[in-house]
């Protein structure tokens, strides 16, 4: 028997070696022909559907920024005429007028002009340290606005001990004179910075210091301050009580503002005090001098010590240029020997406390530049240094609790008891803490 017998359906005979080679060759030829056909079809498709052309390169916009400062005698007209046709410059100036008086352009103030494709595009001018005038092209027209100058603001704690004057101490800290003026304005109702200052007096303040492009830009708000004068300490915290403007109050919520400032000049010296018997250096006789004379350089600003109405403005041979103001509670003040009056001062006009009314001079009977300051009540002379005027309104009952919470936090920071701060050296008798 043949036990190796297998059914033919179960066996696929192996092709002979020559047949296998023919099969591989036929498959390779078929694959090659397929690739050639695919390549040909792809080329035909690309020929019928070419890719979109490359977009042309975007032209670079030509832009230049011109920075400078207003030159003496320069006007908006002369400035704009460098970039605009005369008619266009004139039309632009007329558009500026509702926002800024062209005559107020101030020499030395910085400006910046942006020119795009040789066309005037944008103008920025610093009106003061707080605001700037901005002119920007919008299509064929210009848009004119006034806007706050963008600053980076840091709150710093500054303190010092006075050795000679507040100004010298502030300068020894590397700070600006304007900080001394801020402090003097706040405590002007309690301290006569001409008569009352003594060596050893001290101050500290939390003040906003502003920076623009990394450079100092002056001071913002003075948030809280403390001044010790002859052993008496005064504190002030800035607060907005409802719809009232921001003002300074003591820790108890009482206003720091009073009816009268302690002096009509911010910084000077007393050359002659209030007395009923003084030898007059020009008349060569003994006379009453119910006034206080403040010696100061010609041109020193004079301010009204209180709100009131100007009841006289003029010139006499004795008083020189003078202004007389009526205040509430039957008080009147007089300011004599001015070199000139401030703009807008006229008889019958209203003035606010601290408003500029004139400048120190030596007109009339005067041996040198000084201000003769007089005060009367019901027509009788009074010594300004002995007048204790009433304070303005305190914090409202509605906001008193909020104020006291804020005041406690501010005074703690002012004393260095919160948010530890790093000290930096100042001058003799003075330190500054940032």
C-alpha positions in Angstrom: 0.0 0.0 0.0 1.1 3.6 -0.7 0.8 5.3 2.7 2.2 8.6 1.3 -0.9 9.1 -0.9 -2.5 12.6 -0.5 -5.6 13.9 -2.1 -4.7 16.3 -4.9 -6.9 19.1 -3.4 -4.7 19.2 -0.4 -1.5 19.9 -2.3 -0.3 23.1 -4.1 2.6 22.0 -6.1 5.7 24.4 -5.8 6.4 26.1 -9.1 9.7 25.4 -10.6 12.4 28.0 -9.9 12.2 29.5 -13.5 8.4 30.1 -13.1 9.0 32.0 -9.7 11.4 34.4 -11.4 8.9 35.1 -14.1 6.2 36.0 -11.5 8.6 38.4 -9.6 9.6 40.1 -12.8 6.0 40.6 -14.0 5.1 42.1 -10.6 8.0 44.5 -10.7 7.1 45.6 -14.2 3.5 46.2 -13.2 4.6 48.3 -10.1 6.9 50.3 -12.2 4.3 51.0 -14.8 1.8 52.0 -12.0 4.4 54.5 -10.6 5.0 56.0 -14.0 1.2 56.4 -14.6 0.8 58.1 -11.1 3.7 60.5 -11.8 2.3 61.4 -15.2 -1.2 62.0 -13.7 0.4 64.2 -11.0 2.4 66.2 -13.5 -0.7 66.7 -15.7 -2.7 67.9 -12.6 0.0 70.3 -11.5 0.2 71.7 -15.0 -3.6 72.3 -15.1 -3.7 73.6 -11.5 -0.5 75.8 -10.9 0.0 77.0 -7.3 -0.9 80.7 -6.5 1.9 83.1 -6.9 3.9 84.2 -3.8 2.5 87.5 -2.4 4.9 90.5 -2.8 6.9 91.4 0.3 5.1 93.9 2.6 6.8 97.2 2.3 8.3 98.5 5.5 6.5 101.6 6.9 8.9 104.5 7.3 8.4 106.1 10.7 10.5 108.5 12.7 10.0 110.1 16.1 11.2 113.6 16.8 11.7 114.6 20.5 12.4 118.1 21.7 11.5 120.9 24.0 9.6 124.1 23.2 12.2 126.9 22.4 11.8 130.4 23.7 9.4 132.3 21.4 8.2 129.2 19.6 4.5 128.8 18.9 2.2 126.0 17.8 2.1 127.7 14.4 5.9 127.7 13.9 6.1 124.1 15.2 3.2 122.7 13.0 4.4 124.6 9.9 7.4 122.3 9.8 5.2 119.3 9.1 2.0 120.7 7.6 0.9 123.1 4.9 0.1 126.6 6.4 -3.7 126.2 5.9 -3.7 122.8 7.4 -1.6 124.0 10.4 -4.0 126.9 11.0 -7.0 124.6 10.9 -5.4 122.2 13.4 -4.6 125.1 15.8 -8.2 126.1 15.7 -9.2 122.5 16.6 -6.8 122.6 19.5 -8.2 125.8 21.1 -11.2 124.1 22.9 -8.7 121.8 24.7 -5.6 124.0 25.2 -4.8 127.7 24.7 -2.0 128.0 22.3 -0.6 131.1 24.1 0.0 128.8 27.1 2.7 126.9 25.3 5.6 127.0 27.7 9.3 127.2 26.8 11.2 124.2 28.1 8.3 121.8 28.1 9.0 118.5 26.2 7.1 117.4 23.1 7.2 114.5 20.7 6.2 114.4 17.0 5.7 111.1 15.1 6.0 111.3 11.3 4.8 108.3 9.2 5.8 108.2 5.5 6.8 111.8 5.7 3.4 112.8 7.0 2.6 114.4 10.4 0.8 111.6 12.3 0.9 112.3 16.1 1.9 115.1 18.5 2.3 114.9 22.3 3.0 117.9 24.5 3.4 117.9 28.3 1.1 120.7 29.5 2.4 120.2 33.0 3.6 117.2 35.1 0.1 115.7 35.2 -1.5 116.2 31.7 -0.5 116.1 28.1 -2.0 117.4 24.9 -2.3 114.6 22.3 -3.1 115.2 18.6 -3.5 112.0 16.5 -4.3 111.6 12.8 -7.4 109.6 12.0 -7.7 109.2 8.3 -7.8 112.7 6.8 -8.7 114.4 10.1 -7.1 114.9 13.5 -8.3 114.0 17.0 -7.3 116.4 19.8 -7.5 115.3 23.5 -6.0 116.1 26.9 -5.0 113.0 28.8 -3.2 112.1 32.1 0.5 111.4 31.7 1.0 107.7 32.2 3.3 107.1 35.2 4.5 104.2 37.1 3.8 105.1 40.8 5.6 103.9 43.9 4.7 104.8 47.4 7.7 105.8 49.5 8.2 106.8 53.1 10.4 109.8 53.6 11.4 111.3 56.9 13.9 113.8 58.3 15.0 116.0 61.2 15.3 119.7 60.5 18.7 121.2 61.3 18.2 124.6 59.7 15.3 124.7 57.3 12.7 122.4 55.8 14.0 123.1 52.3 17.6 122.2 53.3 16.5 119.0 55.0 14.4 117.9 52.0 17.3 118.6 49.7 19.7 116.7 51.8 17.5 113.6 51.3 17.9 114.0 47.5 14.3 115.1 47.2 12.8 118.0 45.3 11.7 121.4 46.7 8.1 120.6 45.8 8.0 118.0 48.6 8.7 120.8 51.1 5.9 122.8 49.5 3.5 119.9 49.8 4.3 119.5 53.5 4.0 123.2 54.1 0.6 123.3 52.4 -0.8 120.5 54.6 0.4 121.9 57.9 0.2 125.6 57.0 -2.8 126.0 59.3 -0.9 124.7 62.4 2.7 125.8 61.7 4.1 129.1 60.5 7.0 127.8 58.5 8.6 131.3 58.7 8.3 131.9 62.4 7.8 128.6 64.1 10.4 126.2 62.7 13.1 125.1 65.1 16.2 122.8 64.8 15.1 119.4 65.9 11.6 119.6 64.4 10.9 116.5 62.4 8.6 115.1 59.7 7.7 111.9 57.9 5.5 111.4 54.9 4.0 108.7 52.7 4.2 110.1 49.2 3.6 108.8 45.7 6.7 109.1 43.6 6.1 108.9 39.8 8.4 107.4 37.2 8.2 107.8 33.4 10.3 105.6 31.2 12.4 104.8 34.3 13.1 108.5 35.1 11.7 110.4 38.1 8.5 112.4 37.2 7.9 114.3 40.4 5.4 113.6 43.1 1.8 112.4 43.0 -0.4 112.5 46.1 0.9 112.9 49.6 -1.1 110.2 51.3 -0.3 110.8 54.9 2.2 113.0 56.9 3.3 113.9 60.3 5.1 117.0 61.5 6.5 117.7 64.9 7.1 121.4 65.7 8.5 122.5 69.1 7.3 119.2 70.7 3.8 119.4 69.2 3.0 116.6 66.7 0.4 117.1 63.9 -0.8 114.3 61.7 -2.7 114.4 58.4 -4.4 111.7 56.3 -5.7 112.2 52.8 -9.3 111.0 52.4 -12.2 111.5 50.1 -15.4 112.0 52.1 -18.3 111.0 49.8 -18.8 113.6 47.0 -16.4 116.2 48.6 -13.0 116.7 47.1 -10.0 114.9 48.7 -8.8 116.7 51.8 -6.6 116.2 54.8 -7.9 115.2 58.2 -6.5 114.4 61.6 -6.8 110.9 63.1 -10.0 111.9 64.8 -11.6 112.9 61.5 -11.3 116.7 62.1 -10.3 118.7 59.1 -6.8 120.1 58.9 -8.1 123.0 56.9 -8.9 126.2 58.8 -10.3 129.5 57.9 -6.9 131.1 57.6 -3.4 130.1 56.7 -0.7 130.9 59.2 1.2 133.1 56.7 0.7 134.6 53.3 4.2 133.5 52.1 5.3 129.9 52.1 8.9 130.6 53.1 10.5 133.8 54.2 11.6 135.6 57.4 9.9 138.1 59.8 11.6 141.5 59.5 9.2 143.3 61.7 6.5 141.9 64.0 3.2 143.1 65.2 3.6 146.1 67.7 1.9 149.3 68.6 5.2 151.2 68.9 7.9 150.9 66.2 10.4 153.4 64.9 9.6 153.9 61.2 12.9 153.8 59.2 11.7 156.2 56.6 9.4 158.6 58.5 11.9 158.7 61.4 9.1 158.7 63.9 7.6 156.2 66.4 4.5 154.7 65.0 2.2 151.8 65.6 2.9 148.9 63.4 -0.2 146.7 63.6 1.1 144.4 60.9 3.7 141.8 60.2 6.5 142.4 57.7 7.9 139.5 55.8 11.3 140.1 54.1 11.5 138.2 50.8 13.1 138.6 47.4 11.2 140.7 44.8 8.9 138.4 42.9 8.2 136.0 45.8 4.5 134.8 45.4 1.9 136.2 47.8 -1.2 134.1 48.5 -4.5 135.0 50.2 -4.7 133.5 53.7 -8.4 132.7 53.3 -11.4 132.6 51.0 -12.9 136.0 50.4 -13.8 138.9 48.2 -11.4 141.6 47.0 -12.8 144.9 48.2 -9.8 147.1 47.1 -6.9 146.9 44.6 -4.8 149.8 43.8 -1.8 152.0 44.6 -1.1 154.7 47.2 2.1 156.5 48.0 2.4 154.8 51.4 1.1 151.3 50.6 2.4 151.0 47.1 0.5 148.3 45.2 -1.9 146.7 47.6 -4.9 144.3 47.8 -7.6 144.3 50.5 -9.8 141.2 51.0 -12.9 140.7 53.1 -13.4 137.3 54.7 -16.1 135.6 56.8 -16.6 136.4 60.5 -15.9 140.2 59.9 -12.2 139.6 59.1 -10.3 141.7 56.5 -6.7 141.3 55.3 -4.3 143.7 53.5 -1.2 142.9 51.4 1.1 145.9 50.8 4.1 147.0 48.8 3.6 144.4 46.0 5.8 144.6 42.9 2.8 143.6 40.8 -0.5 141.9 40.9 -1.3 138.3 39.8 -3.4 137.7 36.7 -7.1 137.9 37.2 -7.0 139.9 40.4 -9.6 142.6 40.3 -11.8 144.5 42.7 -15.0 142.6 43.4 -13.5 139.3 42.4 -13.5 136.2 44.6 -10.3 134.5 45.8 -9.7 131.1 47.3 -7.5 130.3 50.2 -3.9 129.9 49.1 -4.7 131.6 45.7 -1.9 133.7 44.2 -2.7 137.4 44.4 0.6 139.2 43.8 4.3 139.3 44.2 6.6 140.8 46.8 8.1 144.2 46.0 9.1 147.5 47.5 6.5 149.9 46.1 5.3 152.8 48.3 7.2 153.6 51.6 9.5 150.6 51.8 13.3 150.3 52.4 13.5 147.0 50.6 11.5 144.2 49.1 9.0 142.8 51.7 5.3 142.2 52.3 3.5 144.2 54.9 0.6 141.9 56.0 -2.3 143.3 58.1 -5.5 141.8 59.5 -8.5 143.4 61.1 -11.7 142.2 62.7 -14.7 144.6 62.8 -12.2 147.3 61.7 -9.8 146.8 64.7 -6.3 145.5 64.1 -5.5 142.0 65.3 -2.3 140.0 65.4 -2.5 137.4 62.7 -0.3 135.0 64.8 -2.8 135.1 67.6 -5.9 134.4 65.5 -7.2 130.8 65.9 -9.6 130.3 63.1 -12.4 127.7 63.0 -11.7 124.4 61.2 -13.6 123.2 58.1 -16.2 120.4 58.3 -15.0 117.1 59.8 -15.5 113.7 58.2 -19.2 112.9 57.8 -20.7 110.4 60.3 -21.5 108.1 57.3 -17.8 107.7 56.4 -16.1 108.2 59.8 -15.6 104.4 60.5 -14.2 103.8 57.0 -11.8 106.8 57.5 -10.6 105.6 60.9 -9.8 102.1 59.5 -7.8 103.7 56.7 -6.2 106.2 59.0 -5.0 103.5 61.4 -3.4 101.6 58.5 -1.8 104.7 57.1 -0.3 105.8 60.4 1.1 102.3 61.0 2.8 102.4 57.7 4.0 106.0 58.3 5.5 104.8 61.6 7.1 101.8 59.9 5.1 99.3 61.8 3.7 97.6 58.7 5.0 96.5 55.4 8.7 96.6 56.5 10.6 99.1 54.3 14.4 99.3 53.5 16.2 102.4 54.7 18.5 104.4 52.5 20.8 107.1 53.7 20.0 110.8 53.6 21.8 113.9 54.7 22.9 115.0 58.1 20.0 114.8 60.5 17.8 113.1 57.8 16.9 109.7 56.7 14.8 108.3 53.8 13.0 105.0 53.9 11.7 103.4 50.7 
